[in-house]
Amino acid sequence: MYGLVNKAVQDYISSKFGEATWATVRAKAGFQDAEFVPLQAYPDELTFQMVGAACEATGMGAAQLFEEVGAYWVAFTAQQGYGSLMDQLGADFAEAIGNLDAMHVRVALMMPNLKPPSFRVLENGDRRLTLAYISKRQGLAPMVTGLVKGLGRRYGIEPVVTLQKAREPGGDTDVFEVRW
């Protein structure tokens, strides 16, 4: 994952639990540098090690931590200079969700090694949609829940996100129901 993701994890932990907790997490995860370089690729294992260490240090479960980091991610990346890109996602929440893949295409211009997930709206109804999250990375469904909630807040709504169908063993797709 790119350093920007890890930097968001770092910022979330530091702001919610303090710098001492971040120092503990960093040491347990084996990360030696003082900061993450946002546009540098890091092994996915480092991110999962940080989350595991953060769970130990805070007593949170991995799913809860991933969801909270996902919700945090939207505001964090907006502050990191990506807010105008998010503003172009669409006039409303449903349109924004439908344009997430297009945003990743634009982000990939800055991050050539980016391996983004894909988001596909399978059904779109009155204040609800069915969303497929497609990724080779396992275990990130809770982060998607948080991301969708964070994006909803950006549009002034509080969506309810439910994992409708978890990926099958060896699969790459989780399906969510989103209502607002």
N, C-alpha and C positions, 0 to 999 in steps of 0.2 A: 504494500500500500504506500501511497505517497505520504511524505512527511506531514502534509497538511492534515491528514486524518489523525496521525499520531500527535500532532501539535494540539488538535482539538481535544483528544483524550487527556493530554497533559494539562491543558488550560481548564478543562472541566474539573479534574481532580484537584488541581491547585486552588481553584476558586471555591469549590464546595467543601473541601476537606483540609485545605491549607498546604503550604509549601513543604512542611515536614512529612506529610503523608505522601506527597509527590516524590520526595527524595527517597522514601522507603520503597515506593512502587518502582521507581527508576532503578534502584539498586537490585531489587528482587528480579526485575526483568532483564538485568544485565546490560542496560543502556548506559554507556559511559559518557556520552556527550552532554553538554549543558542544554542544548536545544535541538530540535528537529529542523532540518532544512525543508521548507514547505514543498519545493518542487523536486526533491530527491526521492527516489523510490527506495523503500525499505522492505525487508522480508515480511510477509504477512505474519509469520510466526512471532515477530517482535510485538506486533499489535495484540495478538492473543496472549502473549506472555504478560504484557502490561495490564490487560484486562484481568487476567488471573491474579496477578499481584495486587491489583486494586481491589479485587473482591476480598482477598485475604486481609488487606489493610483496613478496609472499610466495613466489612461484614455484609456487603451487598451481594446479591446473586448476580451471575453473569448476565442473565436475561434483563434484569432490572438496570444494570449498569449500561449495557448496550443500548437499551431503549432511551435512557436519560442522555447518553452521549449523542444518540441520533437526533433527539429533539434539540439538544444544545448545538449540534452541527450547523443547523440552518442559520441561526443568528451569528454563530462564530464565523462561518465562511462569509457572510454578508459583511462583517466587520473587517475581514481580511482582504477586501477588495472585490468580492464576487457578488455583492448586492445588486449592482446594475445588471449583471447577467441574470440573476434570479428575477429581477423586475421584468425582464423580457420573456419570462416563461408563459405568461398569459394574463388575460384580464380577470380571470377568476381561478379558484382553487382547482376545479376539475380540469380546466384547460392547462394549468401549470403541471398537474400530474401527467397529463397526456404528452407534455413536451419535455419530460425529463431526459429522454434519450437524445433529443436534439441539443439540450444543454451539454450533455456529456461529449457530443461531437465537437462542440466549441471548446470545451475544457481540454480535450485531447490535443488541440493545437499547441497548448502551453505545456502539456505533459505527455510527451511522445510515447512513454512506456505505460500509459494508463490502460488498465484492464477494467473498465467500468462494468457495472451490472447493466441489465436492460430492464426497463419498466414498460409494461404493456397494459393498457386499459382494455380489459376483456368485455366489460359491460359498463354502460354509463346510463344511469337513470336519474330520477328526481332526487337530488341531494344524496346520491349514493353511487358508488362505482365498485367494480371488481378489478383488482390490480394484480398482475403477475409480476413477480420479482424473479429475474433470471440471472444467476451468477454461479460461477464455479466455486466460489468461496462458501464454505459451510458455516453455519452457526450465526449468520447475521440477520436472520428474520426479525429479532427484537430491535435491532438498530433501524430496520426499515420502518417498523411501527413508530419509533421515535421520530424518524425523518419526516414521515407523513404528518404526524402531529405537529412537528415544528414548522413544516411548510404551511399547514392549516393556520397556525397562529400568525404567520406572516400575512395571511389573507383575512385575518380577523375572525377566524372560526376555530372551534374546538372539535376536530373530527374524532369519531370513535373508530378505532382500527382493530379488526379482529382477524387473526390468522385463520383462514377458512380451510386451507389444505397445505400441510407441511410437505416439503419435498420428500420424495421417496428415496430410499437408499440408492446412492449412485446418481440420483437425479440432480437437477439444477434449478427447479422452479418451486417457489412458494406462492400461494395465492391468498390475497387479503380481501376482505370486505371493508370498505370505507364508507361511513355514513356521517353526515353533518347536517 
